[in-house]
Amino acid sequence: MILKGKVWKFGNNIDTDAIIPARYLTTSDPAELAKHVMEDADAEFPSKVSKGDMIIAESNFGCGSSREHAPIALKAAGIQGVVANSFARIFYRNCFNIGLPIFESEEAVKGIQEGDNIEVDADSGVIKNLTKDEEYTAKPIPPFMQELIAAGGLIEWTKKRLG
């Protein structure tokens, strides 16, 4: 699986309340959540993000509560993947459960700037900065997790398995 997109960059400890503020948790409608994604980190983000964009973040992305609304909001807003130094453990698993690919790479986070265009090969873990003609490595996504992403998340994967 190859992902290509424009980068939006965020810092350390972006918690689930910054990803989708708690005041919007009265709905679980992905389209409604997408209207407010990342607005507490960048008030203009919902109007700037486009389908296929990627997020680069520093350490502990997705910390805070364990709500699945956060990765759902990112995916519904068109974010096709996140690269960070590290992820909060529950957020990490929730991303795969809903089919949002995430990658850990400190060198990519250091080298990639907002506005750069990148390409991520989920099979090999190679991240290419197309803007700067640089290459970085990330931990490849294990085959089972790639199956979850390809299926659209754990629920869809399970439905296919059950026939």
C-alpha positions in Angstrom: 0.0 0.0 0.0 1.4 3.4 -1.1 0.1 6.6 0.4 0.9 10.1 -1.0 -0.1 13.4 0.4 0.5 16.9 1.6 1.7 17.3 5.2 0.3 19.1 8.1 2.6 19.2 11.1 1.9 19.2 14.8 4.0 19.0 18.0 4.2 16.9 21.1 1.3 15.5 23.1 -1.5 16.2 20.8 -4.3 14.6 22.8 -7.7 13.3 21.7 -9.4 16.5 22.9 -7.2 18.5 20.5 -8.0 16.0 17.7 -11.7 16.1 18.3 -12.8 18.4 21.2 -15.1 16.8 23.8 -17.8 19.4 23.1 -18.5 17.6 19.8 -18.9 14.1 21.2 -22.6 14.3 21.2 -22.4 12.7 17.8 -20.6 9.7 16.3 -21.4 10.8 12.8 -18.0 10.8 11.0 -18.9 13.7 8.6 -19.9 15.9 11.6 -16.8 15.0 13.5 -14.7 15.9 10.5 -16.0 19.5 10.6 -14.2 20.0 13.9 -11.1 17.8 13.5 -7.9 19.4 15.1 -9.7 22.7 15.6 -8.3 23.1 19.1 -4.8 22.6 17.8 -5.4 24.8 14.7 -8.7 26.6 14.4 -8.4 26.8 10.6 -7.5 23.1 10.1 -10.9 21.8 9.2 -11.2 24.3 6.3 -7.6 23.7 5.2 -7.3 19.9 5.2 -8.0 18.0 1.9 -8.7 14.4 1.1 -5.4 12.5 1.0 -3.4 14.8 3.3 -1.1 13.4 6.0 -0.2 14.5 9.5 3.3 14.6 10.9 3.5 14.9 14.7 6.1 14.7 17.3 5.8 12.4 20.4 2.7 10.9 22.1 0.2 11.7 19.4 -3.3 10.7 20.5 -2.7 10.7 24.2 -5.6 11.4 26.6 -8.9 9.5 26.6 -9.5 6.3 24.7 -12.3 7.5 22.5 -12.4 6.1 19.0 -13.9 9.4 17.8 -10.4 10.9 17.3 -9.1 8.5 14.6 -12.6 8.5 13.1 -12.6 12.3 12.8 -9.1 12.3 11.2 -10.1 9.6 8.6 -13.4 11.3 7.9 -11.6 14.6 7.3 -9.6 12.9 4.6 -6.4 12.3 6.5 -5.0 9.1 5.0 -2.2 8.5 7.5 -0.2 9.9 10.4 3.6 9.7 11.0 4.8 10.5 14.5 7.7 9.8 16.8 5.3 7.8 19.0 1.6 7.3 19.6 -0.4 6.8 22.7 -1.1 3.0 23.0 -4.9 3.0 22.9 -4.9 5.6 20.1 -2.5 3.4 18.1 -4.8 0.4 18.3 -8.0 2.5 17.6 -6.4 3.7 14.4 -6.0 0.2 13.1 -9.4 -0.7 14.4 -11.0 1.9 12.1 -8.5 1.5 9.2 -6.3 4.6 9.6 -2.6 3.8 8.9 0.0 5.2 11.3 3.8 5.1 11.2 6.5 5.7 13.7 9.7 7.4 12.5 11.7 10.0 14.4 13.9 10.8 11.3 10.8 11.5 9.1 9.4 13.8 11.8 12.7 15.7 11.9 13.1 16.0 8.2 9.5 16.7 7.0 8.0 20.1 7.2 4.4 21.3 6.9 3.5 21.7 3.2 5.9 19.0 2.0 4.6 16.2 -0.1 5.4 12.7 1.0 5.0 9.1 -0.1 4.7 6.3 2.4 5.2 2.6 1.5 3.3 0.7 4.2 4.9 -2.6 3.2 8.5 -1.5 3.5 8.2 1.4 5.9 10.0 3.7 3.5 8.8 7.3 3.7 9.9 9.6 0.8 9.8 13.4 1.1 9.0 14.2 -2.5 9.5 17.9 -1.9 13.1 17.6 -0.6 14.0 14.3 -2.4 14.9 12.6 1.0 14.1 9.2 2.3 13.4 7.9 5.8 12.4 4.7 7.4 9.5 3.8 9.6 8.5 0.6 11.3 6.6 -1.3 8.6 3.0 -2.2 9.4 2.7 -5.9 10.2 0.7 -7.9 7.6 -2.3 -8.5 9.9 -2.6 -4.7 10.6 -2.3 -4.1 6.9 -5.3 -6.5 6.4 -7.3 -4.4 8.9 -6.5 -1.2 7.0 -7.2 -2.7 3.6 -10.6 -3.9 4.9 -11.5 -0.5 6.3 -11.0 -1.5 9.9 -11.7 -4.3 12.3 -15.4 -4.5 11.9 -15.2 -4.7 8.1 -12.4 -7.3 8.4 -14.5 -9.4 10.7 -17.5 -9.2 8.4 -15.4 -10.4 5.5 -14.0 -13.3 7.6 -17.5 -14.3 8.6 -18.7 -14.2 5.0 
